[in-house]
């Protein structure tokens, strides 16, 4: 099976979920309305967890894609950087998810710290995504040649 066709589909889920979760957590932090805060907080929590799971799914499909995609020697360095950034992103979002779960009281009182960490992790995730885009659009990895 051509797993390299599944990886580009999967990568969009962690990007969208984790970005929207960050935005929701920001709204939760800034809102004074308790009604809004209750459901927005739950939405942000679920987006963090689902985005983290989606990140690991994308990493797994990326590893399978690496085995099945036609190799482009010029892209190997970028591919290695992309893989390393993806592992770091998924791992650190896992740590953030665990902190959110186990340190609920600290999360509530020091939310701005967690938001700052989340923002930095989004930067890491976007850098991994940029490397993935470079692999496709600059090196043609996974693109059929005619």
Steps between C-alpha positions, in 0.01 A plus 500: 500500500615854430505636857657820379155590367347479851757709685413834330136451596577414863735792567225758468307368801760575770573839345132598500406345834798633693472848350126523569552356848755772570256766378222353715725493806589863431130594483447305822783692666370840390127445549322621811176318412484177703253339256742548210799391708346167599441367149800671338729345761365153419533564126862610541574194712356261243678674214830472688451128561367419152767717337770317694361162394475624143864615518610148594284355219668739255844399631415132458370551148806712425728214602305266273514758223876525537522127423274512192563837336744519211819645645646830388864515615509880499217505757648261757627772734165682498322168548707423809435847644127462426493163677689630803279809531189282472617270780582798722164663426298188577705422810480849645127528427465170684679656797271805483194273486619308803564826688149615412359174636711453813563863596145631461524739799831642381356529148210709632720736703794532259318472168716768335811284550333205330375727221855625444631141488217405264592792271864392488395142421278627219807674359684168511205323333480766228874466437454123454212573263714747304768233456229259380379757250857552381534126441199505270526838329876544475619141464191328356500222763188290452397681184448287189730591214354502153 
